[in-house]
Amino acid sequence: MLSRENKLIKDSIKLKQKKYRDKEGLFLIEGIRFIEEAVKDNSLKYLLYSSRVYETNGSERILNSNIEKYEVSDDIIKELCDTENPQGAVGVSYKKNWNIDDFNKDFIVIADGIQDPGNLGTIIRTCDAAGAGGVIILKGCVDVYNSKTLRSTMGSIFHIPILFYDDFEKLSKDVKSKGYNIYGASLDAQKYIYDIDFKKKSAIIIGNEANGIPESHFEYVDEKIKIPMIGSAESLNASIAAGIIIYEVVRQRISVI
């Protein structure tokens, strides 16, 4: 059993901080189901587990897998996890390096300033469910590898290409060079999502929860779009809005998917 003073354990604990995740290209994942997804994806570097894992259904699937694993105390598992009742297993997984050429489908989503981990994780999960070609994360979004974001993806982090950009102008040039039309969600749009032909190569921008898409970014957008707001609410939750738009794309494209 590895102690708290073991270098591997110390290095694992450091991964709770973004700067170490960025430096090492690694991140922590919690729970049997999530770890199993990483194993299937060949993305798991090693597994840490405590005796509590034997009380969890499905634990044998990861414990019997051909991966590097180390037993630790329950206290170490609790220190590594953010959940109140961890399942006794924590994985250390590799980040993937994607590029624009890995987006091999005609529909992608751009997250622009999404700050809530639950929203970003849910958007990634929805894109996975809808068969999107990938998700672009613009600088200013919450960290994808934040534990709350990861939990909200429910394992979709391993299923869909995710690409990061610092500069929106560069992003738009790269996306348009691949033939995508860029659509930005905006309350002052003239066209509803139902007025757009999403059968063409489409990149949908979902903006910040409070402020939407920065006005300067609309310079690079081909068309503003909006969701009908029939009742008294002025706006929708970002992940809900994303889901509505994403599934309008699916509705239009369902016959050709």
BELGI-V672894 format. One record per backbone hydrogen bond with DSSP energy under -0.5 kcal/mol. NH is the residue of the N-H (numbers start at 1). CO is the residue of the C=O. If there is no record, write none. Layout:
BEGIN
NH;CO, NH;CO
END
This chain:
BEGIN
2;71, 6;3, 10;6, 11;7, 12;8, 13;9, 14;10, 15;11, 15;12, 16;13, 17;14, 20;17, 21;17, 22;18, 23;19, 24;20, 25;21, 26;21, 27;93, 29;91, 31;89, 35;31, 36;32, 37;33, 38;34, 39;35, 40;36, 41;37, 42;39, 43;38, 44;38, 45;92, 46;92, 47;68, 48;90, 49;70, 50;88, 53;50, 54;51, 55;52, 56;53, 59;56, 61;58, 62;58, 62;59, 63;59, 64;60, 65;62, 67;65, 70;47, 72;49, 77;73, 78;74, 79;75, 80;76, 81;77, 86;83, 90;48, 91;29, 92;46, 93;27, 93;91, 94;43, 95;25, 98;96, 102;99, 103;100, 104;102, 108;202, 109;134, 110;204, 111;136, 112;110, 112;206, 113;111, 117;115, 120;116, 121;117, 122;118, 123;119, 124;120, 125;121, 126;122, 127;123, 128;124, 129;125, 130;126, 131;127, 131;128, 132;127, 133;107, 135;161, 136;109, 137;135, 137;163, 138;111, 138;136, 139;165, 140;141, 141;138, 142;114, 146;143, 150;146, 151;147, 152;148, 153;149, 153;150, 154;150, 154;151, 155;150, 156;153, 158;155, 159;156, 160;156, 163;135, 165;137, 171;167, 172;168, 173;169, 174;170, 175;171, 176;172, 177;173, 178;174, 178;175, 179;176, 180;175, 181;201, 183;181, 183;203, 184;223, 185;205, 186;225, 189;186, 191;224, 193;226, 195;192, 196;193, 198;196, 200;197, 202;106, 203;181, 204;108, 205;183, 206;110, 207;205, 208;112, 208;212, 212;208, 217;214, 218;214, 218;215, 219;216, 220;217, 221;218, 222;182, 223;182, 225;184, 226;191, 230;228, 241;237, 242;238, 243;239, 244;240, 245;241, 246;242, 247;243, 248;244, 248;245, 249;245, 250;246, 251;247, 252;248, 253;249, 254;250, 256;253, 257;253
END
